[in-house]
């Protein structure tokens, strides 16, 4: 493999029902930073049917070029045609880096593509940067420069692993949604579109979709919330979440929770913040009755403002909080809610 042939930071731009997923914009934002360090360009790969009009939106969020494969075989996500399409793009255009969102689709697609193009894949990354590998030079081992250093939690979040793929290309990673930041939208951007046709030959690996049933749920997407009131095991019971719900209503926020709450059956997993839940970046994050285990902190530490309420003054959550209040949440939170309501009424 001639590594010098591989150039560019490519992003799989996930779309569902002809609507781009937010992870596509997040990956483009990170790709811009990586491409700057490598003095190369950012390319979005857009797969689907009748999706060409989405290309300009990708340019607006940082794509220098957009490779479009528009084919009826790609109308709905199916493993084999999507794997064929993306691996064909890699073989034809030879990207140095290929980023895929660690969504339900990306977790299925990424490993299959990496196997087909004979490269490695680091899954569920929370940090990406360009650097040397090995990170610390070792006698008798060549230290390679300008490598993609892919960082992810390991062993249940108890350690952080930094992984590289120095001998194969592309360097592939799936990236957890919510951890990268999109750039400010570039108004009026027009995409430099490359239409590519890898040709599709349906075979017995092509799943036939008989019907698509969409489930309607009342659960909000906590990743979009500006204010989150998050409860942990210290809440004490499912009924006590009414205290947090009242506060969220007063603030115009949403309720979320820790893994312990989900494991106890008090709240659905869609509301879980943390390494095995969702990564959130609200403007204000209230951590109430949450001890602050590393697995939870990994999902909320990028919040603009963190306020912790816990009766244990030595709880680790206070180490990451901007403001902390030691006290019984069953007394403190209702009092705060009353004060919020009074303030809003006064205004």
N, C-alpha and C positions, 0 to 999 in steps of 0.2 A: 504494500500500500504506500503510495507516494503522498505523504501528508501535505506537501506543498500545493497539491491540486485543490485542496479543500479551503474554501473561503466563504465568509459571510455568516451572520447569525440568523438562523431561520426559526420562525415561530409557527406552530400549527394553530391557525385561527379558528377555534371551534365555533360553529354556529348550529343552532337548533331551530327548526321551523323558519329558516331564513332570517334569524335574528342572531347577531353576534353575541357570544357569551362574554361576560366581564373579564374572565380570565385571559381572553385574547388581548385585551388592552393592557392588562397588568404585565403580561409577558413581553409585549412590545416595549413597554416602559423600561423593563430590565434589559431587554435586548439592545436598546439605544446605549445604555451605559457600557455594556460589554463590547459592543461594536466600536465605541469610541476608543476604548483601551486597545483594541486590536487594529484600529484604523481600517475598518471594513464597513459593510453596509448591513441593513436590516431587511429581511425578506419575510413577508407573511405568506403562508400557504393556505389557500382557501378552497375547501372541498365542499361540493354540494350540487344541487340542481337549481338553476335559475337564481344564482347567487352573485352574479357579476356586479350588480349594483351595490354590493356591500364593500367593494374594493376601496372606494374613496374614504369610507369611514376608517378603514385600517390605515390609510395614508395619513388621516387626520390625527392618529395616535402613534405615528412614528415609523410606519413602514416605508422604506425607500422604494421597494418593489413589491408587487403582489402577484404570486403565481396562482392562477385560477384553473382548477379542473372542474368544469361544469358538465355534469353527466347525470342522466336519470338514474343510473346505478347508485349514485351517491345521495339520492333524495333523503333517505333516512339512514341513520348510522347503522351500518352492518360491518362486522369485523373484517371480513375478507376483502371486499372492494375498497374499503378505506385503507387497509394495510397495503394493498397493492398500489393504490394511488400515492400514498405518502412515501413508501419505499422507492417507487419509481422516480419521484421528485428528487430524493436524496441521491440515487444513482446517477441521475441526469445532471443535476446542478451542483452536486458535491458541496454541501454546507460544512463549515468547520464546526458549528454548534447547531443543535436541533433541540428546541424547547417545546414541551407539550404540557398542558395543564393536567394536574393530578385530580381530574374530575372522574366521574364514572366512565365517561368515554375515553379519556386520556389514559386511565389506568389499564384499560383493555387494549388500547391501540399502541401505546408506547413500547411495551415489552415485545409485542409481535413485530413491530417495525425494526426495533434494534436487532432482533434475532435474524430478520430477513436480510439486513444490510451488514450483518456480522460486526456489530460494535457493542459496547457496553451501555448500560442504562443505570443512572442513579435515580431512585424513586423517591417521591415525596420530599423534594428539597425545600428548605426554608431560606437558604442563602446561596448566592452565586457570585463569584468574582474571578477575575483574571489574576494569575500569580504563578509562582514557581512550584514545581513538584519534583522531588519531595520538598515540602515547605521549608524544612531545615536541611541544608546540604549535608550529605553523608559521604564519607571517604569511600572511594571505589564505586560510587553510584552517580551516574550522570544526572544533574539537576536540569530539568527541561523548563524553559521559560514560556510565558504566554499560554499557560494551560488553564482550562476551565476548572476551577476548584468548586466542587459541589458539596454543600453542607446539609446534613439531615440529622434529625434525632435518631438515636439507636438505643437498643436495649430498653424499650419502653420509656424513652425520654431521659434516661439516667445518664446518658453521655451523648456527646455530639461528635459525629464522624464527618471528616472532610475527605472526599473521594475524588480521584482524577482518572482520566482515561487517556494516558499519554501516547499510547502506541496505535490507537485506532481512531478513525473518523467516520461519521461525526461524533463529537462528544455530546451525548444525549442525556437529558434530564427531564423528569416530570416535576412540576413545581406546584406546591400547595396553593390553592386559591386564597387570596386575601393577604399574602405576605409581601407581594411586590406592588409597587405603586405605578399607576399609569401617569403619563405626562399630561400637561395641560393640552387641551384640544387645539389643533392647528386649523383655524377656520379657513375654508376655501381650498383645502388641500385636495389635489387630484392624484389618483394612483397611477403609477407606471405599471401597467398590467401586462403580464406574460400569460397567454393562454396556452395550456399544455394538455395534450391528450395522450395518456399512457396506454390507451386501448384496453377495453375490458372484455374478458372472456369468461362469462359465468360458468361455474362448475359446481360440483357437489358440496363445495364449502360455502357457497352463497346461500345464506339463510333467506327463506321466503317469509316476509312479514305479512301476516294475514290480517292483523288489526292492531291499531294503536289506541290504547285506552289511557286517557289522561285523568289522573286522580286530582280532585279539587281538595285543597286543604286550607284550613284556617290559620295554620302556623305561619308566622311571618319569617322573612329571611333576616336573621339577626346581623348578617354581614352588611346590610344596607342601613342599619340603624345608626343614628347620630348620638343617641343616648341609650346606654344599656344598664339595667339594674340586674346584676347577676348574683344569684344565691348559691350557697354551698351547703354542705352537710350541716353546718352550724345553724341553718334555718330551723332545724328540728323536726319538721313535719311538712307534708304536702299542704296542709291547711294553712300553715304559716306563710306560704307564698302569697296569700292574699295581701299581706303587709307590703310586699314588694310590688305587687300589681297596682296597689293604690298609689304608691310612690311613682311608678312608671307613668300612670295615667296623669298624675299631677304635673309631671315633667315633660310629657309628650314623648316618652321613651318606650322601650320594649324590655321585656323580661328575658333573661338568659340564665344559664346555670352551669355548674361544674359536672364532671363525670359522676361524682358520688351521688348527685341528685338523680341523674338518669339511671344509674345502677339500682337506685332505691325505688324506681318506678314513679317518681314524683312528677317528672317532666319528660317530654319526648326528646329523642336524640337530636332532632333538628335544632333544639335550643342550646345544645352543649357547646361550650367554649373550651378550647384546649387542643392538645396535640392530637387526640383521637376524635375531636369534634371540629369546630370551625375556628378559623383565625379571623379576628375582628379588629377593626381600627376605628372605633367610634370617637367622637369628640370628647365624650365623658363616659367613663366606665366605673360603675359602683361595684366593688367586690364586697359582698355582704355575707358574713358567715363562711368565708372562703379562707382556708389556711394559707394557700399560696404555693402549692406543690409546683415543681418545675414544669410538669405536664400542662397545668392550667395556665401558668404564666406565659408559656410559649405561644398561647393563642390570643393573648390580650396585651402584651407588654408594649406594643406599638400604639396603644391608645393615646390620644392627645393629653388627657387628664385622667388620672387614676385616683379614686377615692376609696379607701378601705375602712370597713366597719367590722370590728371583731372584738370579742371580750378577752381574747388572749393577746396581751401586749407584746408577746414574743413571736407571734405568728409571722412566718416568712413573707406574707403578703405586704406587710408594712415596709419591707425592703425595696419594693418596686413602686409603692404608692407615692403619689405627690402629696396627698393629705391622708392622715389616718385618724380614726376616732375609736378609742377603746371604750367599749360599753356593751350593754345588753341590747342587741338589735331589736328585740321586741318592744323596747322602750324608746330607743334612739330613732328608729326609722319612722314610726308613726308621728313622733314629734317633728322630724324633718318635713314630713309630708304636710303637716298642719302649717308649718312656717312657709312652705312653698305656696300652698293654696292662699294663705293670707297675703303673701307678697303679690301674687298675681291678681288677687281681688283688689288690693290697694292701688295697683296700676291701672 
